[in-house]
Amino acid sequence: MQPKAITLRGAPLGGARFPAICAPLVGRTRAALLAEAAVVAAKKPDLIEWRVDFFEGIADANAVAELAGRIKAAANGIPILFTCRWHLEGGEKIGLSQTEVVSLYRAVCESGHVDFIDFEMANEPGQLKEVREFSRAHATQLILSFHDFERTPTIQELNARFARAEQLGADIAKVAVMPRGMHDVLTLLAATLQSSQSLRIPLVSMSMAGAGAVTRLCGGAFGSALSFAVGQNASAPGQMPIEELDAALAILRKALGPSR
């Protein structure tokens, strides 16, 4: 069964390479972000993620939306993923309520400057519905995500998380978990394979930290459509430089054959 690629405007993200590669931006100031965006774009990832929870000006939604446009220009055609990671799922602590975070997402979607947004599926049902509605209205794809920085849930729980994202109307389901040993890494990969074969939407999965780094290399073989790499700065434990990840994925794709 062919893995499900993330698509954008009718074409697979990353073209012929699967999984696609995403590099984060974590600058805290406007100047730092624009400089970082230029450095990262030059390394040609398939997707650039702006982790706005690192940004010190996050409280001004209009300014954030305007800066998203500047980042889009600096990205030189590379699609943009906008993420305000909740601190309970590994993000920075910010001075905004979740209601204000939803308003921030709305402003950015309305700006038309981003292609994808990432929102945690643990948020309140009303907020999930609202984000789903305005992301669709502005042709922005919605990633619904789950992160556990303490442990790896059972394979049944992981499959349920993937399925829940699809049930909630996600365009893409994402799960990231922390392993306590290599058995947990196998659990994450097995759940990815099972869910990628049973669900209609693309999946993104990773096991974090050193033990989980292998999933950033081979996750695509199990159905994960996206791997995160360091362009200039990391946004999560276990990410490796984009040049190293790209080279390793090329070797693995060649070994797996043209279907990958």
C-alpha positions as CSV (number, residue, x, y, z in Angstrom):
1,M,0.0,0.0,0.0
2,Q,1.4,3.4,-1.0
3,P,2.0,5.8,1.9
4,K,-0.2,8.9,2.0
5,A,1.7,12.1,1.1
6,I,0.8,15.5,2.4
7,T,-0.5,17.4,-0.6
8,L,-0.6,21.2,-1.3
9,R,-2.4,22.7,-4.3
10,G,-2.8,19.2,-5.8
11,A,0.9,18.2,-5.6
12,P,2.7,16.1,-3.0
13,L,4.7,18.1,-0.5
14,G,8.4,17.5,-1.3
15,G,7.6,16.2,-4.8
16,A,9.1,12.8,-5.3
17,R,10.7,12.5,-1.9
18,F,8.8,10.8,1.0
19,P,8.8,11.7,3.8
20,A,9.0,15.5,3.2
21,I,11.3,17.5,5.5
22,C,10.2,20.4,7.7
23,A,12.6,22.8,9.5
24,P,11.5,25.0,12.4
25,L,11.9,28.7,13.1
26,V,12.3,29.5,16.8
27,G,13.6,33.1,16.8
28,R,12.4,35.3,19.7
29,T,12.5,38.7,17.8
30,R,11.4,39.9,14.5
31,A,15.0,40.4,13.3
32,A,16.1,37.0,14.5
33,L,13.2,35.3,12.8
34,L,13.7,36.9,9.4
35,A,17.4,36.1,9.6
36,E,16.7,32.6,10.6
37,A,14.1,32.2,7.8
38,A,16.7,33.2,5.2
39,V,19.2,30.7,6.5
40,V,16.7,27.9,6.7
41,A,15.2,28.6,3.3
42,A,18.6,28.4,1.7
43,K,18.8,24.8,2.9
44,K,15.6,24.0,0.9
45,P,13.4,22.0,3.3
46,D,10.0,21.1,1.9
47,L,8.2,23.0,4.7
48,I,9.1,25.7,7.2
49,E,7.4,25.7,10.6
50,W,7.1,29.0,12.5
51,R,6.9,28.1,16.2
52,V,5.3,31.3,17.3
53,D,5.3,30.3,21.0
54,F,9.0,31.3,21.0
55,F,8.2,34.8,19.7
56,E,8.3,37.6,22.2
57,G,5.7,39.7,20.3
58,I,3.1,36.9,20.2
59,A,0.4,39.0,22.0
60,D,-0.1,41.3,19.0
61,A,-2.1,39.1,16.6
62,N,-2.1,41.7,13.8
63,A,1.7,42.1,14.0
64,V,2.1,38.3,14.0
65,A,0.0,38.0,10.9
66,E,2.0,40.7,9.2
67,L,5.3,39.0,10.2
68,A,4.0,35.8,8.8
69,G,3.9,37.6,5.4
70,R,7.5,38.7,5.8
71,I,8.5,35.1,6.7
72,K,6.6,33.8,3.7
73,A,8.6,36.2,1.5
74,A,11.9,35.2,3.1
75,A,10.9,31.5,2.5
76,N,11.1,32.1,-1.2
77,G,8.2,29.8,-2.1
78,I,8.6,27.1,0.6
79,P,5.3,26.5,2.3
80,I,4.7,27.7,5.8
81,L,3.4,25.8,8.8
82,F,2.2,28.0,11.7
83,T,2.3,26.5,15.2
84,C,1.6,27.9,18.7
85,R,2.6,24.9,20.7
86,W,0.7,24.6,24.0
87,H,3.1,24.5,27.0
88,L,1.4,21.4,28.3
89,E,2.5,19.6,25.1
90,G,6.1,20.9,25.0
91,G,5.7,24.5,24.0
92,E,7.0,27.7,25.6
93,K,4.9,29.3,28.3
94,I,3.2,32.4,26.9
95,G,0.9,35.0,28.3
96,L,-2.1,34.1,26.3
97,S,-5.2,32.1,27.1
98,Q,-6.3,29.4,24.7
99,T,-9.1,31.6,23.6
100,E,-6.5,34.2,22.6
101,V,-4.5,31.5,20.9
102,V,-7.5,30.6,18.8
103,S,-7.9,34.3,17.8
104,L,-4.2,34.3,16.8
105,Y,-4.7,31.3,14.6
106,R,-7.7,33.0,13.0
107,A,-5.8,36.2,12.2
108,V,-3.0,34.2,10.6
109,C,-5.3,32.1,8.5
110,E,-7.2,35.2,7.4
111,S,-3.9,36.8,6.3
112,G,-3.4,34.1,3.7
113,H,0.3,33.9,4.5
114,V,0.5,30.3,5.8
115,D,-0.4,27.0,4.2
116,F,-0.8,24.8,7.3
117,I,-1.6,25.3,11.0
118,D,-0.9,22.8,13.9
119,F,-3.4,22.8,16.8
120,E,-3.5,20.2,19.6
121,M,-6.5,17.9,19.6
122,A,-6.7,18.1,23.4
123,N,-8.1,21.5,23.1
124,E,-11.8,22.2,24.0
125,P,-14.3,20.8,21.4
126,G,-15.7,24.2,20.7
127,Q,-12.2,25.6,20.0
128,L,-11.4,22.6,17.8
129,K,-14.6,23.2,15.8
130,E,-13.9,26.9,15.4
131,V,-10.3,26.3,14.2
132,R,-11.5,23.7,11.8
133,E,-14.1,26.0,10.3
134,F,-11.9,29.1,9.8
135,S,-8.9,27.0,8.5
136,R,-11.2,25.5,5.9
137,A,-12.7,28.9,5.0
138,H,-9.2,30.3,4.3
139,A,-7.9,27.2,2.5
140,T,-5.3,26.4,5.3
141,Q,-4.7,22.8,6.1
142,L,-5.2,21.7,9.7
143,I,-2.8,19.4,11.5
144,L,-4.3,18.1,14.7
145,S,-1.6,16.9,17.0
146,F,-0.8,15.0,20.2
147,H,2.5,15.2,22.2
148,D,3.6,13.3,25.2
149,F,7.0,14.3,26.5
150,E,6.9,11.9,29.4
151,R,6.2,8.5,27.9
152,T,5.0,6.4,24.9
153,P,1.3,5.4,25.2
154,T,0.2,1.8,24.2
155,I,-0.2,1.0,20.6
156,Q,-4.0,1.0,21.1
157,E,-3.8,4.6,22.6
158,L,-1.6,5.8,19.7
159,N,-3.9,4.4,17.1
160,A,-6.8,6.0,18.9
161,R,-5.0,9.4,18.8
162,F,-4.5,9.1,15.0
163,A,-8.1,8.1,14.5
164,R,-9.4,10.9,16.7
165,A,-7.6,13.5,14.6
166,E,-9.4,12.2,11.5
167,Q,-12.7,12.1,13.3
168,L,-12.2,15.8,14.3
169,G,-11.7,16.8,10.7
170,A,-8.0,17.1,10.5
171,D,-6.3,17.2,7.1
172,I,-3.2,15.6,8.8
173,A,-2.8,13.7,12.1
174,K,0.4,14.1,14.1
175,V,1.7,12.2,17.1
176,A,5.0,12.8,18.9
177,V,6.0,10.8,22.0
178,M,8.9,10.2,24.3
179,P,10.4,6.7,24.5
180,R,11.8,5.1,27.6
181,G,13.5,2.4,25.6
182,M,13.7,1.0,22.1
183,H,10.6,-1.1,22.7
184,D,8.7,2.2,22.8
185,V,10.2,3.2,19.5
186,L,8.9,0.0,18.0
187,T,5.4,0.8,19.5
188,L,5.3,4.2,17.8
189,L,6.4,2.8,14.4
190,A,3.9,-0.1,14.6
191,A,1.1,2.3,15.4
192,T,2.1,4.5,12.5
193,L,2.1,1.6,10.1
194,Q,-1.3,0.4,11.3
195,S,-2.9,3.8,11.3
196,S,-1.4,4.8,7.9
197,Q,-3.1,1.7,6.4
198,S,-6.5,2.3,8.0
199,L,-7.0,6.1,7.9
200,R,-7.8,8.3,4.9
201,I,-5.5,11.2,5.9
202,P,-1.7,11.5,5.9
203,L,0.0,10.9,9.2
204,V,3.1,12.4,10.9
205,S,4.8,10.6,13.8
206,M,8.0,10.7,15.7
207,S,9.6,9.2,18.8
208,M,11.7,11.9,20.4
209,A,15.2,12.3,22.0
210,G,18.2,10.2,21.1
211,A,16.5,6.8,21.2
212,G,13.7,8.1,19.0
213,A,16.0,9.6,16.4
214,V,15.8,6.5,14.3
215,T,12.1,7.3,13.6
216,R,13.1,10.6,12.0
217,L,15.1,8.5,9.5
218,C,12.9,5.5,8.9
219,G,9.4,6.8,9.9
220,G,8.5,7.3,6.2
221,A,8.9,3.6,5.6
222,F,6.1,3.1,8.2
223,G,3.8,5.8,6.7
224,S,4.9,9.0,8.4
225,A,4.7,11.7,5.7
226,L,6.9,14.4,7.4
227,S,10.2,14.4,9.3
228,F,11.5,17.4,11.2
229,A,15.1,18.6,11.0
230,V,17.3,21.4,12.2
231,G,17.8,24.3,9.7
232,Q,19.4,26.6,12.2
233,N,17.9,25.7,15.6
234,A,16.0,22.7,17.0
235,S,12.4,22.9,18.3
236,A,12.3,19.4,19.9
237,P,14.7,16.8,21.2
238,G,16.2,14.4,18.7
239,Q,16.1,16.6,15.6
240,M,19.2,16.4,13.4
241,P,20.7,18.8,10.9
242,I,18.7,19.0,7.6
243,E,21.7,18.1,5.5
244,E,22.3,14.9,7.5
245,L,18.6,13.9,7.4
246,D,18.3,14.6,3.7
247,A,21.3,12.5,2.9
248,A,20.1,9.6,5.1
249,L,16.6,9.7,3.7
250,A,18.0,9.6,0.1
251,I,19.9,6.5,0.9
252,L,16.9,4.8,2.4
253,R,14.6,5.8,-0.4
254,K,17.0,4.3,-2.9
255,A,17.2,1.1,-0.9
256,L,13.4,0.8,-0.6
257,G,12.8,1.4,-4.3
258,P,10.8,3.8,-6.5
259,S,7.6,3.3,-4.5
260,R,9.2,5.4,-1.7
